[in-house]
Amino acid sequence: MANLKMKEAALIYLDRSGGLQKFINDCKYYNDSKQSYAVYRFNILINPSDIVELDAELGNHILHHPVKAAEVFQSVCFIAVKTLSLIGQLQTETQINIVLKLTHLPSLPSYSLNFCEFRLDYTSQRFYMMQGIVIAMTTVTKYTQGARFLCSDEACPLSKGFQYIRVHAPGATESATVRNDFLCNLCSSSLQEDRKFRVLGDKQIVEIITAKALHAFQGYSNTQPFRFQSLTIFLRVPSGISDNFRCLLSLTSSSCWKFTAILANIFASHIVPPGTYNFLKLCLLMSLVQTRDSNKELEDCLDILIITSDTLLVDRNNYGTGAVSIQAGSALLAKGGICFIGDLASYKKDKLEQLQSVMESRSITVYIPGKKFGDDTNQQTTFPIQCSFWSFIDMDSSSRKHMQKTNTLIGQMDCSLIPANLVEVFGLLINCNESSPCHPFLPTVQHTLKKAIDPEGLLYLASKQFTTEDFEKLLAFAKNLNVEFSLEAERMVHGYYLASRRIRTDSIFGSKLSASALKYLISLSEAHARLNLRNKVLKEDVLIAVLLFETSLTLKYGATVFCVAPNAVFPFELYNEEYLEQRDVYLTQCQQQLLQFIATYGPGTAVFASDE
């Protein structure tokens, strides 16, 4: 009866706190997913003060016996799934993995873990609060959250179904979840793991010491000898996305384009109003998720060059009225991030040549003059560049420095101020002119004036629903996804590349597509898949990549037979769901045109040569 009473209290708490609706949304995400799961993991936010006031016994279980408390919530959630038919694939209660996330602990000494008086109570499985200084950490690695096992004897009833589920328990070693010596309880045959149902999570190990260790560096004297012992902590699933983004992903799961469209629409809403600069913001987001802190991924970085005449907007910041101040420029310090290098028109020829060399080799050589260190021999050291580059060309300032060409082709822009080879090393060339009739200037002015009145205010609903922290989590999660190409996506990207080489080739200069064009197409496709939080590149991702890349080619060389509109990626302003549906219809038509283009100008693309 006591257990039943706690289950009732758990259900009441979930309903009152909003946890039940979050649970339903998480179930919808799992139900819509095409991936197979042995274990369905749910995070439940718990406020100890509220739940103790509701039911003291359940509150005591959560604070002092959290493993048993999780079993109570597990039973409640399983009944909810079955009663409301939330996850069709779920079969057994053991497939539900409940993780209790506490908002805080009581401010009492017994709930704080004092490093200097640490009691080695290995049997305790309760919550503690600790504060310290991180002195070392590992990289993020994978561990097995859950696995499904089947009896190896096909005649055994337990060779099917979900009777044998292993879930990683707090404090357990990883071998407790996955081993090869488990036996069937019915026939004693060995159990074999069904690997396609394995559920992986992220793990990071950190070492921390007490803050009192700093006293040794602050002149404190202590006559007694002492030493500080570090404490090793295992962090499970350190990265993830917010509940709001998880819900949005679930609501847009019927389309491969809606989620990223909404992301671009609301991104940076504290800087520009939602709905403006969508094309640019989508490209910036794709560049961010494609910039990874790993040597082997350096060639996949996505560099962006913007052609604009709107470098000075009405703005007020800490330094008065003028352009927004962005401090950046160190490619070495931008490891795993972005190096913003400003207006290329302001750099001299030697600096532009150095930039081109760095971007092509993805490395920089630092010269150390020997005379500074009492040596006659100069030294040099080469460092890898692990960042993406963002830059722009101010057409207003460039027009004062040179006469622009008048014989440009349709859609082509004059970029002769900087070397053509430097333009070529940027993966994307973007024309960004928001003051055109298609992109009215007024919303930006209104936004800036409102910000001047209330600098800290959140002007839009999107800013309240999706915070900067939410975007940081989303991008950190997306950039660590390992993606692979589906067969039809691979054929489409190669088909477009081969067809484009043929139509952009002349007898004098040869192909206008550089050898790195295919690399950029692959990088763009992967970036859009990552931004969709998918680990497989689909043909819909390739379409966005092609539209972005073809727009860039048009700016460089002019339009061709595969004519792409400047606003092809965002043909409509995204007011509501209806406009998102219209955009999906338009992009579907673009996809058919792309397939027709490949069939016409890229015959034989199903067989790919090794050098391509």
N, C-alpha and C positions, 0 to 999 in steps of 0.2 A: 504493500500500500504506500509506503514511503517513497519507493521508486516511482510509482504512478503519479504521486503528488508532485514530485520534482519534474516529471515530464510535462505535466500540466502547467507548472510554473514556467518551464522553459519555453513552451509554446506561447504563453501569454507575453513573456518578455520579448520574444522574437516579433510578435505582432505589434506591440507597443513601440518598440525601438526602431522599427523599419527594417529589421533584419530579415523578416519573412519575405518582404517584397524583393530585397536584394537576393535572397536565396532563390526565389522564383526566377529572377533575371539570370542568375548564374546557371540554373537548370536549363533555361532556354538556350543559352550559349552552348552548353554541352549537347543538348538535343539537336541543335542545328548543325553541329560540327560533324564532318565526315570521318573524323579520326576515331579509331577504336580505343576505348579506355577500359583498363581493368579496375581503376580506382578513380572516383570522382572527388576531387578535393574542394572543400568549401571553407573559407575563412569567415568566422563569426565574431563580430566586434562585441565585446562585453564591457559594460561599465559596472565595476564591482559594487559601487555605492547603490546604484539603482536596483541591481538584482538582489542584494542583501535585504534591501527594504521590501522588495516584493516577496521573497522567500528566503529566510535565513539559512535553511538547510542546503538549498541549492547554491546559495552564495558561499557557504562554507566549503562545499565540495569543489567549487571553481577555484577558490583561493588555496586550498590545502590538498585536494585530491583531483587535480585537473584532468588526469587521464580518465578517471571514473566519470567526471562531469562531462567530458567529451562523448562518452558512451551514451549518456542521457540525451544529448543533442543529436547524436547519430540516430538513435531510435526515432526521435521526433521527426527528423528530416526525412528518414526513410518512409515513414507513414505518410508524410506530406507528398512525397514524390509519387507514391502509389495511389493515394487518394485523388490527387489532382492530375495524374498521368503526365508528369513533368518531363521524365526521361524514359523514353520507350525502351532503351537498351539495358537499363538497370534491372538486375535480377535479384541480388542479395543485399542484405543490410551491410555486410562487411565491405562492400564496394564503396561505401561512403566514408570518406576520410575527413573528419572534422578537426579544424585547427582553431582553438580559442585565442583570440587576440584581445588582450586586456588594455583598456585605455589608461589605467594607472593602477597602482597598488596602494593600500592604506599607508599613511605616513607614520608608520610605527617602526621602531628599531628592528623588530623581528623579521620585517620584510625586506630589509636592506642587507646586502651581502658585503660585510667589511673584509677587505682583502687581508688586513693585518690580523684579523681574528677569525680567519676562515675555518669553519668547522667541517671536517672531512666526513660529512654524512652522505655517503654514496647511495643510501636507500631513499633519500628524500626526492620526491618528484613534484614538489610544489614550486610556485613562482617566487622568484627573488628579483630585486632591483639592484643593479650595480652600476657604478660609475668609475671610469678609469681612463687611462691614456693608451691608445693603440700604438704599439711599438713595431708591429709586423703584421702583414696580411698576405694571404695567398691570392692567386688569380681565381676567378670564378670557374668552377668545374661542375660537372654533372654528377648526380647521384640518383639512385632508383627510389622513387616515392612509393611505387606500388607495382606488383607483378601478378600475373595469373599463371597458375600451375594446373596441369592435367595429369591424370594417371596414365602411365605408359602402356597399361594393358587395355587394349581397345574394347575388350569384352566387359570391362568394369564400368558400371554406371557413372563413375566419377571421372571418366575419360572425356566427358563433355561438361558444359555448364561452368558456373562460377563458384564452385564449392571451396576451392583452394585459392584464397587471395592473401597475398603477403603485403602488409603495409608497414612502411618504416615508422618505428616508434621513437619518440624523443629519448635520446641517450643511448640508443642501440647502435651497434656497429652495422656497417652496410652488409656484411655477410649474413646478418640475421634476416635480411629481406630476400636475397637471392643466393641460393646455394644449390648444389647438385646431389645432396644426400637426404632430401625430404622423401618420406615414404607415405604411401596411401593408407589412410586409416581403415579402409574397407578390405583391401586385398594385399596390403604390404608391398605392392609394386612401387618402383621408383617413380617420383613425380618429375615431369619435364615442363620447363617454362614455355609458355606460348609468347614468344618474343614480340609479336606484333601488338600485344596489349601492354607492353611495358610502359610505365609512365615515369618520365624523367623530371627532375627539378634541379635548380641551381644551388650550389653549396660554396661557401667561402669560410676559410678558417682565419681567425684573427687572434693575436696575443695582446693582452692588455695588462697594465700594471696600475697600482694605486697612484693617485695624484700626489700622495705624500713623497713619492720618489723624487719629485722636483726639489724637495727641501735640500737634497744633497748638492744642488747647483745654486742654492740661494744663501749659502753661508751659514746654515744651521749647524751647530756643533752638537755632537752626541758622543758622550764618552763610551757608551756601550756599542760593541760591534753589531752591525745589522746588514741584512741583504734583502733585496726585493725579488720575490718570485713572481714570474708572469703567469697569467691564467689563460689557458687556451679555450676559445669559444668557437663552436660550430654554428655558423649562420646558415639557416636553411631557406631556400627560395629568396635571395636578397633582392631580386628584381621582379618587376611585374607592372601591370597597368592599373589605373584607378578603376573604381567601380563604375564611374560615369562613362569612361571610355569603353569599358567592357560591355556595358549596357548598349552604348551606341553601336559597337561592333555587332552585337546580336541583332539590333533593330535593322541594320543595313546588310545583313548576311545574304539577302536575296540578290545582291548586286556586287560585282567586282570593282565598281567605280565610285559608289556613293560614299563609302567611308573616307577615302582620301580626299574626295571633293569637299566634304564637310570639314575635315581637318584643315585644309587650305583656307576655307572660308572663314574659320574662327581663329586661326593661328595669329599670334601677336596682336590680339585685339586691344591690348593696352598701349600699342604703338600706332596702329592704323585701324580704322573702322572695319568690322567684318564685311566681306563682300568686295573689298578693294584689293588690288594687287594679287588676286588669286593665282594667276599663272606664275608669277614670281614666287609666291609663298609655297606653292606646290613643289617647285624646283628646289627651293631652299630646304624644305623638309626632306626631299629625296636625297639631297647632298648630305644632310646631317646623318641620316640612317645608313648611308653608304660609306661614311668615314669611320673606319674601325681601327682600333689600337692594336694592330697585329702586322708583323712584317710581311707575311704572305699575302695580305689583302691590300698592299699599297697600290697595286695597279688598278684596283677597283674604285679608287677615290674619284669623286665627281666634282670637277672644278667648274665654276660658273663665271661668265663674263657678261655684264649688263651694259647695254647701250641705252642711254637715257638723257633727257634734258630737264628732268625734275629733281635735280640734286639739292635744290634749296626749297624747302617747304616752309609754310608758316608754322613756326615752332617756338616754344618757350621752354628752356631748361634751366639748370642751375647757373649757367653762364650768360643768361639773357636770351634775346631773340636771335635766331640764326639756325644753321644746320645742326642736326643732332651730332654730338661728339662721340666718335667711336675710337677707342684706343686699341690698336692691334698692330700687327705687322711682323711679328717674330715667328718664322716658320718652325724654328726649333722648339719654341715654347708651346706651340699649338699642337703638340703631340696628341693624336686621337681626337682633334677638334678642327676648328676652322681658322685659317690665317686670312684676315681681311687686309688687302694691300692698297685700298683706295683707288683714286683716279689714275689710270695708266697714262693719261695724257700729260700728267705732271712729272713723269719720270724721263730721265735722259736715256739716250740710246744704249749706253753701257749697262745701265741698270736693267733695261728691258731684256737685253741679251742674257744677262745673268739670271733673270727670272725664268726665261725660256729654258735655259740649261737645267735649272733646278727642277722645273716641272717635268721636263722630259726624262731626267735621270732619277727623279724622286730622291735626290741626295744633295747635300751641300758640303762644300769643302771650305774649311776654316784655316786660314794661313796664320801661323804664329811666327812673328819675326824673331830671329835668334838674338839680335842685339839687345832686345829688352831683357833677356835673361842671361846675358853674358856669354852667348854662344854665337859663333860666326855662321852657323848653318841654320837656315830657315826650316821650320817644320810645317807640316800640313796634316790635318785630320779630317776625315770624311764622315759625316753623320747622315743617317737615313732621315728622310722627311716623311712624317706620319700624320699628315693633315691634308685637308682640301683647301683650295684657294678660291676666294671670292674677290672679284674686282669689278670695276665699271669704267666706262668711257663717257665723259661729260661732253655731249655734242655741242652744247652752247659754248663751252670753253674751247673746244677743238676748232669751231668755225672761225674763231679769231686767229687761229694759228696757221690755218691752211685753207685753200680754196677746195671746197668739196666737189667731187666729181658730179657731172650732170648726165653722163651716159650710162648710168646704172640700169641694170635689168629690173624687170617687174619684181617687187618684193625685196630687192637687194638694198643694203645700206652701206654707206661709205665708211670703211674702217681703216682707211689708208694712213691714218695718223700713227698707228703702231704697226710693227712688222706682221705680215700675213702669217708667218710661221708661229708667232706668239698667239695670235687669235686661234690658230689650229690646235694648240695644245690644251685649250679649254674645252671640256666636254660639251658644254652648252653655251650658246650665244643667245641672249635674250634681249628683245626690244621692249623696254619698259617705259611707257609714256601714259601715265594715268590721267593726264589732263585732256585726253582726246574725248570726242563726243561719247564714245563707248564707255569711258571711265571718267565720270564727272569729278571735278576737282573739289566741289562744294563739301561732300561728306568729310574729306580730310581736313578742311579748314574748320568745319564745325567741331570735329573731334578735337582739334588742337586747342580751340578756344575753350571748350568744356574742360579740357585737361589743365588749362591755365588757371581756371577757377577752382578746380578740385583735383590737384595733382595725384592724390592717392585714391581717388574714387574709381569704382568699377562702373563704366558707362553702359555696358551691355550685359544681357543675361548670360551670353556665352562666356564672358570673363568670370562670372560667378560659378557657373557649372563646370568649366574646364580651366583650372588654374595653371599658372606657370609650372608649378610642381607636378601637376598631372601630365603636362607635355614633356617634362624632363623624364619622368618615369616611362612614358610611352616611347620616347626616342631611345632611351637606354635599353629598353627591352627589345625594340625593333632592330637596333643595330647589331645585336648579338645573335640574331636568328641566322641559322645556316640554311640557305636556300639552294634548291636545285631546279633545273629546267625540266618542264614536261616535254614530251616528244613533239607535240604540236607547236608549243612555244618556240622550241629550238628550230624547227623547220621554218616558222614564220620569220624569225629574226634573221636567219641566214638567207631566206628567200628575198626579204626586203633589201638586205645588204648587197646581194648579187645583182638584183634588178636596178638598184640605185647606181651601182658602179657602171652599169651599161648605159644608162640614160645620161649620166654626168661624165661622160668620156668623150674627148674630141681628139682629132688626129694630131694636133700640135702639142697640147699640154698633157695629154693622157687623162687618166681618171682624176677627178677633183676630190674624190673620197680618199682620205689618208689611210695609211695602214692601220691606224688606231681607231678607225670608225666603228669596226665591229666590236672592239673592246668597249667603246662608249655605249653602244646599243645594248650590250649585255649588262653593263653596269646600270643603265637606266631601268632596264627590265627588272633586275634584281632589287633595285631601290624601291620601285613601286610595289613589288611583292612584299618586301619587308615592311613598308609603310602600312600595308594591309594586314600585317601581322601573320603572314602566311610563309610557310617554308617551301613552297613550290611555286615556280614562275609559270603563270598561265598565259594563254594567248591574249587575254585582256590586258595583262601587264605589258606585253610586247606592243600592243596598239598604242598605249600612252607613251611608251618609249619612242616609238616611230613618229608619232605626232610631234613630240618635243624635239626630236632630232631633225626631222624634216623642216620644222619651223626654223631651227638653227641654220640648216643648210641653205634655206631660202634667203635668209639675211646675208649669208656669205656670198652666194653665187646666183641668186635669183630663182624664180619659180620654174618648175618643170612640168612634165605631163602628169605627175602625181601631185596635183596642186592642193596644198593644205592651207586653210584659212588661218590668219594670225591668231584668231580666238578659238581654234579648233578644240582645245582641251576644255575650255569653259565658254561654250557658245551662248549660254544664258546666265543671267544673274540668278543666284541660288536663293530665291526667296523662301521656298517651302518644298514639301515633298513632290508637288506637281512638277516643279522645274527640274528636280533631280530625275524624275521619270522621263521628262523630255530630253534631258541630257543623255540618259541611257539609250534612248531610241536613236539619237543623233550619233552617238559613239558606235552603236551597233551597225549603223549605215556606213560609218567610216571604216569599220572592220571589214565589211563586205567589199568596199572599194579597195582596201589594201590587199585582200586576197585576190581580187581581179587584177590588180597591178602586178602582183607577184606572178600570177599565172601567165600574164601577157609578156612581161619583160624579163622574167627570171625562169625560163623553162629549165627543167632538170634539176631544180633546187632540192629535190628529195635526197639526192646523193651529194654529199659535201666532200670537197677535196680537202686533204689534210692541211694544206697551207692556208685555206680559207678559215 
